[in-house]
Amino acid sequence: LTVLNAGRRYLKAEDLSGKVFVTSGLGGMSGAQAKAAVIAGCVGIIAEVDEAALLKRHKQGWLMEISNNLDHCIARLREARKNKIALSLGYHGNVVDLWERLVHELDTTGELLVDLGSDQTSCHNPFNGGYYPVQLSFEEGKQLLSSNPGKFRTLVQESLKRHVAAINKLADKGMFFWDYGNAFLLEAQRAGADVAKKGANKTEFRYPSYVQHIMG
């Protein structure tokens, strides 16, 4: 319902075939995003750093494909988008790399390859394994979290700034991004990312919340 309503509200579209939804997280509550994309009829690319979560969703049948190769992900995205095929593709990697690759495609080809975007990393708990920084692999991140949590926190905040910078570039060209109630925008703001709503008070963000703006 969130994906369908986002399409209705922000794309003015009842039919999401050929539309692309990019997000992250295939764990507990976030695992349904892959299934939702296919039910809604769109192309869903969902990033996840933990291979175990990807394999679980694939085994369930909620995730149609898995790839750890961004070239392959972009090729499959283009193919499914062109042919209006419903697809749920799990990218085994950091979502920041995926967002930055989409910015690269925009910069080099002029194509905006994503229509809708969100995030379901566990940003209510970002410094204890809920969000892994793009600068490290998943295993490296786990080791650093154990050995030097202060450094891990710094890298998470740097990663959040890169995360938002890429989203902002795509949103400026017409992608519609929303907060999925996971404290992503709040933690990004605390990290110093550009998420404030221009001309509004400090508690308002430039992107909407799914609760008030989409489901409400």
Number of C-alpha atoms within 10 A of each C-alpha: 11 16 23 21 19 23 23 15 14 15 18 11 14 13 14 25 21 21 26 26 26 24 25 27 28 28 19 10 11 18 21 15 27 28 19 18 29 20 16 21 22 28 30 30 30 31 29 26 25 18 16 13 18 27 17 15 21 18 11 11 13 21 27 18 18 20 15 16 11 16 11 12 19 17 11 17 23 16 14 20 20 12 10 17 17 22 26 28 25 30 24 21 22 26 25 24 17 23 24 19 16 23 23 15 15 17 12 9 9 11 13 18 20 25 23 23 24 22 24 26 27 23 22 15 14 20 21 16 17 13 24 32 27 21 15 17 15 19 12 13 21 16 14 16 18 12 11 10 16 13 12 24 20 14 19 25 22 18 23 27 22 21 22 22 19 19 21 20 17 23 18 9 13 15 20 23 26 20 20 20 17 17 19 24 27 19 19 23 20 13 17 14 20 16 20 19 14 10 7 10 9 11 9 15 18 15 18 18 20 19 13 8 14 19 13 8
